[in-house]
Amino acid sequence: MIQQRIHKIQASLRGRGLDAILITEPSNRRYLSGYTPADHGIQESSGVLLIPKKGGPFLLTDSRFELQAKEEAAGFRVELYRKGLSLLLKTLLPSLDVKRLAFESHYMLHSSVGRMETVLGKQVELVPLTGLVEQLREVKSEEEISLLRASVRRNEEVFQQALGRIKTGITEIDLALALDTTMRQHGAERPSFDTIVAFGANAAKPHAVPSNRVLQENELVLIDMGLVLDGYCSDMTRTLFHGQPDSMFLERLRTARKAQLAAVKAIRAGAVCRDVDQAARQVINDAGYGRCFGHGLGHGVGLAVHEAPRLSPRCRKRLRAGMIVTIEPGIYIPGWGGIRLENMAVVRDNGCELLNEDTTGLDL
């Protein structure tokens, strides 16, 4: 599979008149090589792929990652940069007859590009490029879908195990920590994003940061969580009520669920992303909560937890079979709280396949 991906990249390079490309974005790097180390920051790379328009690809890294690179990146020639990436490229590129070198301009620092220009001189033209690998990643193979399904199911197992911890007196931080720890205990590489736990009025913040706020009786609980399993992410949100839910909570929860179901019905290959968003948004608008739903309906998920496509009012892209999207309508009311329900689905030719089996809070 990786070899097929490399061949597609090389064909695209030849079609664009490019001699090679540097792949620096970590998810793209893993997608094309199987090399798993994460970067500690955009200035601290664990490696760079050099893919020429023909011939074998290279993985350029330093001595810290030499063994791992050779173990994981089958089919890649591993080269170490002992005095920096630019000097290694100055030595390597002439042997590959590289005169036009593309780089991922959305991830490589301007200062890094400037350094390469200085070292490589006029012999090599650096060409900014965006989205080349991301376009390949949008549509998942059935093997990738199986990995995503497994990630979703493992995430649901962690969520169910943590439900018993939702008791009066627990803090948002403690519950979030329990979720993260349980993910690791269940074999996850890590959370796929910072786990969100919000009680009561804090849930009015779509990206609330867990605090020392203590859970009281008769408060809503919003949990947004995901994990990385075998490289692939999951993302799920549930909104619960600790105590006896009142009619207002139930009415708003039912509205969010109806919006989610409307979107599920609208998803199929060929559907326009903004039309799917509108199907859910119209339900929330009709219920009088249109101003309380400010974010897009969903996003793609894969090796990264946020990737294309986007289900938003602005996205005119058409869905294709094999894409993975979240469906997460929300209602957020300052001073009261918020409700968000989120599942993941595979776009199919005649509809969509939900990856989630957990129905906690959904059967109303």
N, C-alpha and C positions, 0 to 999 in steps of 0.2 A: 504493500500500500504506500509506504514512504517513497519507494522508488517511482511509483506512478506520479506522486505529488511533485517530486523533483523534476520529472520529465515535463510536467505541465508548466512549471516555472521556467524551465529552460526554453520551451517552445514560445512562451510569452516574451522572454528576453529577446529571442531571435526576431520575433515579430515587431518589437519596438526598437530594434537596432542597438541593443545593449549587449555588452560583452560579459557582464557578470553582475551579481547583486550581493550586497551585504545584508544579512538578516539579523537584526539586533533585538526586535521585540520578543520577549520571552515565550509567549504563547505560540507565535509564529515559528520560533526556533524549535520548540518542542514538536509542533505539528509536522515539520519537515524533516526532523532528525531523530526524534525519540529521546533527545537529551533533556533531562529533567531539572537540573538545578535552577533555582530562582535567582533573580538579581536582587541584591539588597537595596538597590536604587538605580536610577538611570545613569549615575556616574560610576557604578560598581558592577560591571557586567561579568557574568560567569562564562561568557563565550559568545562568539560571533560566527555565523555561517557565511561562507563564501561559496556561492553557487555560480559557476561559469556557465555560459550558454551551451556548452557541450563538454562531455567528460565528467569525471567524478567530482563530487562536492567536497568542501573542506570545512572542518570545525577548528576555529582559531580560539585558543584559550591560554590560560597560564598554568603553571605547575600545580596549583592547588586542585585543579579539576582534571588533570591529565588522565588518571586511571578511570575516573567515572566517564569521561568523554570516550575513551577507547572501549569501555564496556557497553555503553548505551547507544552510541551513534554508529551503528553498523553501516558499512558502506561509505563512511566519511573518512577522509585522511585528516588526522589530527596533527595540527602544527601549533607549537607553543610560541607565544610572544614574550620574550624575556626583557625587551626594552620598549614595549608598547606596541599596540596594534598597527599604528601607521608605519613604523619601521619594518615590521614583518610584511606588510602589504607592498612596500617599496621593493622588497626582495622577491616576493612571490608573483606579483602581477605581470612583470615582463615575461616570465616563463609561460604564462597563460595567454599572452598576447591581449591583455585587457587594456583597452584605451578608453572605453566608456563604462564607468562603474556606477551602478545605481545603489542608492541607500534608502532606508526607510526614514523619510524626513519627519514623520510624525513621532518617531521615537529617538532618533539620534540627536544629541545636543549640538547646537550651533557651534559651540567651541570645539567639539570633537571633529566636526566637518572642516572647520578652519585649520585645525592642526593637520588633518590629512592633506588638505590642499597645499599647505606649506611643504610637507614632507614629500608628497608625490610629484609636485610641480606640474608643469604643463603637459607632461607625458600622459596623464590620466585625467579625463573629464569626470567630475562627480555629478551624477544626475539624481535629483530628488524624485522619490516615487512614493506613493501611498496606496494602500488598499490591494496590492497585488496578491498577497497571501490571504488576506482577510476575505477576499471574494471567493477563494476556494473553500474557505472554512465555513461559509454561510450554509451550504447544503451538506448535511451529514450523511455518511455511509451507514448502512444497516449495522455495521460493527460499532460505529461511534454511537448510534442510537441505543444499542444494547448497553454500552458503557454508561451512557447518560441515564438510562432507565435504572441501572444498578445503583448509580449515585443517588437518584431520587428515592429509591426504596430504602437505602441505608439512612438517608436523611430522615425519612418518616419513622424509621425504627428508633433513631436517637430522640426525635420529638416525643414519641409515645413513652419512651422510658423516662423522659424528663417531666411528663405531665404530673407525676406524683409529687414533684417538688414545689408545685404551685400552691403555696399555703400562705395564710396570713402571716406577715412578718418577714417574709423573704424579700431581699432587695433585687432590683433589676440587675445589678452587677453580679450578684450571687447566682441568679438563674442563668444569665448569659454565660458565666464561667462554667456552670454545670453542663450546659449544652456543649460548649467547646471541648470540655474534658471528655464527655461521653463520645463525641465524634472521634477523638483520637483513640479511645478505647475500642471503638467499633471499626478501626482500621483506616480511618480517613487520613489523608496527607495533612490536611489543615481545613479550617473553615474557608469557604470560598469567598467570604467577605466578613467584615466585622459584624458579629451577631447583634441583631437589634432586639432588645426587650424593653417594652414601654408599658407602664401602668397608668391607668386613668388618663388625666389630661396630657400627660407626656406623649401619648399616642397620637396627638394632633400633629406631631412632627414626623413627617414621612421617614426621615433618616435619624430618628432619635438615637442618642448615645446613652447606653445604660448608665444609670446613676445609683446613688445610695438611697433612692426613693424606696420606701417600704410599702409592700402590698397591703391594702386595707380590704376589709369585707366589702362586697358589692362594688367592685371596680373591674373595668375591662382590662384585659391583658393582651397586648399585641406582640407576637413573636415572628420575626423575619430571620430565617436561618438557611444556611446551605453548607455543603461540604464538598471537598475535592476527593474523588475516589478514582484511582488509576488515571489521574490527570483531568478528569471531566467533572464539571461543576453541577451542583443542584441548587435550587432556590425555591423556597416555599414560605408563605406567610399564612398564619392563622390568627384569628382574633377570637378570644374566649372571654367569658365573664366569670369572675371569681365571686360566687354567691348566687343570688336569685336575680336573673336578668330582668330588667324592666321593659316595658313596652317600647320605649324609645330606642333602646339598644337593639332589640329584636327587629324593629322596623328598619333601622339603618343597616343591620346585618343582612336582612332579607333583600334589601335594595342592592347591596354590593353583590350578593350571590346572583340575583337576577341579571345584573349587568355582566357578570362573569359568564353566565350561561348564554347570554345573547352573543357574546364574543365567540364562545366555543362554536356556536351555530354558524357564525359568519366565516370562520377560518377554513380555508381550502386553497389548494394550489390555484394561482391566478387571482386571488382576492387582493385588493389594494390595501396596504397596511393601514392607511388612515381611515378606510371604510370599516375595517375591523374595530379600530379604536372608537369610531363614531357609533357603532352598534352598541357598545357598552356604555359610552358616554351619554347616549340618548336616554337610556334607562335611568341613569343618575340625574340627568337634567329634568326628566319628566316627574321625578320624585321630589324636585325642588332643591337638589343638592349640587347643582351644576357648578357653582362657585367653590365647592368644597372638594373638587377633584381636579387638581392642578397638574399632575404629572401624566406622562403617557401611559397607555394601557400595559405595555410590556416591551420586552427586548429579547434578543437572541441569547442563547446560552450554549457553551461548549467548553473548550479549554479555558476560556475566560468566562466569568459570570455575566459580563455585559459585553455583548457583541452584536453585530448586525444579524437580522433586521431589527428595526424599531417599529413598534406599533404605537404611533403617535399621530396627532392631527396634522403634522407637517410631512409625514413620510409617504411619498407616492410610489414607492417600490412595490412590486407585485410579489406575493409569497410564492415560493417554489416547494414542490414536494421534497421532504427531507430536512427542511428548516425546522429548528427548534425555537419555540417562543414561550415566554411567560405570559400569563393572563392575570393581571393584578389590579383590578379596579379598587379605588379607595374613596373614602369619605372622611374628611378631616375638619374638625370643628374646634377652634381655639376655646380653651376653658372647659371643654367637655371630654375630648379625646378623639380617637380616630379608629377607623375600621379599614383593614385591607385584607383581601383574600387572594392568594396567589397559588396557581398551579402551573405546571409545565406541560406543553403539548408538542407533538410532532405534526407538521403540516403534511397531509396526504392529498392525493389527487381529488378525492371526493369528500373531504372533510378534515378532521384532525383526530389524532389519537392522544388521549390524555395519558401522561406518564405517571401521574399520582394515583395512588389507591386510597390514601388517607382521606377520610371525609369528616374529620373532627371539625365541628362547627359549621359544616356545609349542609347537612341534612336538616332542614328547617321546616 
